[in-house]
Amino acid sequence: MSRTYCHACHLPQSACLCAHVSPQDCPFPVLILQHPLEAKHAKSTVPLLRLALPDIRVEVTEHLAPLPQPASGRWWLLYPAEQALDVDAENMALPIADIGGLVVLDGTWRKTRRLLHLNPWLRLLPALSFSLAPASDYAIRKGPGGQALSTLESLAHVLNRLDPGFAPAPLHRLLKVRVAQFKAHQVPRGDDS
C-alpha cells in the first residue's frame, strides 16, 4: 500500500506539519546553498524553512555562479569565518543598510567547507557569525563535539538579531514538532548484554 502525501508540506499525511506552520516574511533576501547530499537527508531543516519562510531561495548544487548584486547593499555569508562580524557582540554596530541579502550554506561542516572550496566567490563576501545562540533543540542530529545548531536555528537567530521584529519562535516550534515526530518513530536498540 502506498503512502498518501500532503500536497503542501510534501510529508506523509501521518506526519503533516501544515497545522504547525506560521509563515512569515523574511526581512532580507535569503539564498540557501544546499549540498546535494544534504538535500536527500530526511532530517534536513531546509524543508521546514521553505514552509515557514516561503520567499527564501534554495539552490541544491555544489557549484553556483556568483550572485548578481541585490537591489541595495551586498550579499553577506552566514558562516563562522575568521573575519566574520559577530551579531551577538556587545556594542557591535551591525551594518544593516549594507546587508542586501544572506547566503547560508547547508550541509555538514565537511560539506559546507567543500561548498566554500568549490565556490571561491563565497569567500569574497563579507561574513556574519554568532556567539550567543540559544541551546539547540535539534536533538536528532549532532555536530562536532556533540552540539551544533541546525540551519533553521542558525538562520532564525541571525534574522532576529538583524531585525528584532522577526519572530524566531514559530520556526523553533515547527522544529520541535518535527524532532518529536522523529523521536516517536525511533526504534529502540536491543540490549546486547
C-alpha positions as CSV (number, residue, x, y, z in Angstrom):
1,M,0.0,0.0,0.0
2,S,1.4,3.4,-1.0
3,R,1.6,6.4,1.4
4,T,-0.6,9.4,0.9
5,Y,1.5,12.7,1.0
6,C,0.4,16.2,1.9
7,H,0.5,18.4,-1.2
8,A,1.7,21.4,0.8
9,C,4.4,20.1,3.1
10,H,5.3,17.0,1.0
11,L,5.4,14.8,4.0
12,P,3.3,11.6,4.6
13,Q,-0.2,12.6,5.8
14,S,0.6,11.0,9.2
15,A,3.5,13.5,9.6
16,C,1.9,16.5,8.0
17,L,3.2,19.7,9.5
18,C,0.8,22.2,8.0
19,A,-1.1,22.8,11.2
20,H,2.1,23.9,12.9
21,V,3.4,26.3,10.2
22,S,3.1,30.0,10.7
23,P,4.5,31.5,7.5
24,Q,6.3,34.9,7.8
25,D,8.2,37.2,5.5
26,C,12.0,37.2,5.6
27,P,13.4,40.7,6.5
28,F,16.2,40.1,3.9
29,P,16.5,38.0,0.7
30,V,18.0,34.6,1.7
31,L,19.7,32.1,-0.6
32,I,20.4,28.7,0.9
33,L,23.1,26.9,-1.0
34,Q,22.5,23.3,-0.1
35,H,24.9,20.5,-0.7
36,P,23.2,17.8,-2.9
37,L,23.7,15.0,-0.3
38,E,22.1,17.2,2.4
39,A,19.1,17.7,0.2
40,K,18.5,13.9,0.4
41,H,18.8,13.8,4.2
42,A,15.4,13.2,5.9
43,K,16.5,15.3,8.9
44,S,17.4,18.4,6.9
45,T,15.7,21.6,8.3
46,V,15.6,23.3,4.9
47,P,12.2,21.9,4.0
48,L,10.9,23.4,7.3
49,L,12.5,26.8,6.4
50,R,10.7,26.6,3.0
51,L,7.4,26.1,4.7
52,A,7.9,28.9,7.3
53,L,9.8,31.4,5.1
54,P,8.2,30.9,1.7
55,D,10.2,33.6,0.0
56,I,13.6,32.1,0.6
57,R,15.5,30.7,-2.4
58,V,17.2,27.3,-2.2
59,E,19.8,26.1,-4.7
60,V,20.8,22.4,-4.4
61,T,24.2,22.2,-6.1
62,E,27.9,22.1,-5.4
63,H,28.7,24.9,-8.0
64,L,26.8,28.2,-8.1
65,A,27.7,31.2,-10.3
66,P,28.3,34.4,-8.4
67,L,25.1,36.1,-7.5
68,P,24.0,39.4,-9.0
69,Q,24.2,42.3,-6.6
70,P,21.0,42.8,-4.6
71,A,18.9,45.9,-5.2
72,S,20.6,47.6,-2.2
73,G,23.6,46.6,0.0
74,R,25.6,43.4,-0.6
75,W,25.3,39.7,-0.2
76,W,26.6,38.5,3.2
77,L,27.7,35.0,4.0
78,L,26.4,33.4,7.2
79,Y,29.5,31.4,8.2
80,P,32.0,31.4,11.1
81,A,34.9,32.8,9.1
82,E,37.8,34.5,10.8
83,Q,36.8,38.0,9.6
84,A,33.0,37.5,10.3
85,L,31.1,40.1,12.3
86,D,29.6,38.5,15.4
87,V,25.9,39.6,15.5
88,D,25.9,38.9,19.3
89,A,28.9,41.0,20.1
90,E,28.3,43.8,22.5
91,N,28.4,47.4,21.1
92,M,28.7,45.9,17.6
93,A,27.2,48.4,15.1
94,L,25.8,45.9,12.6
95,P,25.9,47.2,9.0
96,I,22.1,46.7,8.4
97,A,22.0,49.1,5.5
98,D,24.8,47.1,3.8
99,I,23.1,43.8,4.1
100,G,21.2,43.2,0.9
101,G,20.8,39.5,1.4
102,L,22.2,36.5,3.2
103,V,23.8,33.4,1.7
104,V,23.5,30.4,4.0
105,L,25.4,27.1,3.4
106,D,23.5,23.9,4.3
107,G,25.2,20.6,5.0
108,T,27.6,19.0,7.5
109,W,30.7,21.1,8.4
110,R,32.7,19.0,5.9
111,K,30.2,19.6,3.1
112,T,30.0,23.3,3.8
113,R,33.8,23.6,3.6
114,R,33.6,21.8,0.3
115,L,31.0,24.3,-0.9
116,L,33.3,27.2,0.1
117,H,36.2,25.5,-1.7
118,L,34.2,24.9,-4.9
119,N,32.8,28.4,-4.9
120,P,35.7,30.8,-4.2
121,W,33.5,33.8,-4.7
122,L,31.7,33.0,-1.5
123,R,35.0,33.7,0.4
124,L,34.9,37.2,-1.0
125,L,31.6,38.0,0.6
126,P,31.5,39.8,4.0
127,A,30.6,37.3,6.6
128,L,28.3,37.2,9.7
129,S,28.5,34.7,12.6
130,F,27.1,34.5,16.1
131,S,28.3,33.5,19.5
132,L,25.3,33.6,21.9
133,A,22.7,31.5,20.1
134,P,20.2,29.6,22.3
135,A,20.8,25.9,23.0
136,S,19.8,23.7,20.2
137,D,16.5,21.7,20.1
138,Y,17.8,19.7,17.2
139,A,18.4,16.6,19.2
140,I,18.1,14.2,16.2
141,R,21.5,15.2,14.7
142,K,24.7,16.3,16.3
143,G,27.6,18.3,15.0
144,P,31.3,18.1,16.0
145,G,31.7,18.0,19.8
146,G,28.1,16.7,20.1
147,Q,26.4,20.1,19.8
148,A,25.6,22.3,16.8
149,L,22.7,24.4,15.6
150,S,20.7,23.4,12.6
151,T,20.4,25.6,9.6
152,L,16.9,26.6,10.7
153,E,18.1,27.6,14.2
154,S,21.1,29.5,12.9
155,L,19.1,31.5,10.4
156,A,16.3,32.2,12.9
157,H,18.8,33.6,15.4
158,V,20.6,35.8,12.9
159,L,17.4,37.1,11.3
160,N,16.2,38.1,14.8
161,R,19.5,39.8,15.6
162,L,19.4,41.8,12.3
163,D,15.7,42.6,12.6
164,P,14.2,42.4,16.1
165,G,10.8,42.4,14.5
166,F,11.5,39.0,13.1
167,A,10.0,36.3,15.3
168,P,12.1,33.1,15.6
169,A,9.6,31.4,17.9
170,P,7.4,30.0,15.1
171,L,10.5,28.4,13.5
172,H,11.5,26.9,16.8
173,R,8.0,25.5,17.4
174,L,8.0,23.9,13.9
175,L,11.4,22.3,14.5
176,K,10.3,20.9,17.9
177,V,7.3,19.2,16.3
178,R,9.5,17.7,13.6
179,V,12.0,16.5,16.1
180,A,9.2,14.9,18.2
181,Q,8.0,13.1,15.1
182,F,11.4,11.6,14.5
183,K,11.8,10.6,18.2
184,A,8.4,9.0,18.2
185,H,9.4,6.7,15.3
186,Q,12.8,5.7,16.6
187,V,13.1,2.0,17.2
188,P,14.9,1.3,20.5
189,R,18.1,-0.7,20.1
190,G,18.1,-4.2,21.7
191,D,20.2,-4.9,24.8
192,D,23.4,-6.7,23.7
193,S,24.3,-7.9,27.1
